[in-house]
Amino acid sequence: MRTYETIFILHPDFSGDQGAAIVEKFKTILEDQEARILKTSDWGVRKLAYPIRKQTRGNFILFVYECGPAVIGEFERRLRIEEAVLKFQTVYLEKGFEEEKPKAPETEDAQEESASAEESA
């Protein structure tokens, strides 16, 4: 199984419940083809670099998933058919995907040790 990342831009009118319904629809499409979804992220409505279909804003959605190469063709075909999707791009991740772990906040002891190390230098 290969790891892929797809970013697609939804029409700005499809945000909130309508956008969530479209995201669920595409999740279902991938799951029906036995893809394993690793991450989905809604980046919200953002300004586009250039107008697409007379729209200057779009709702950005990110999918990271594992599947066989044959699944990509069907998934992209469905993205093309959906009127709410303005643009999309799929990228193969050669090194796979690792979830970014949030950094733990420094404890007071660690802060004191770093402060004392700076003073002695």
Secondary structure, DSSP 4 states (H G I P E B T S, - for coil): -EEEEEEEEE-TTS-THHHHHHHHHHHHHHHHTT-EEEEEEEEEEEEEEEEETTEEEEEEEEEEEEE-HHHHHHHHHHHHH-TTEEEEEEEE-TT---PPPPPPPPPHHHHHHHHHHHHH-
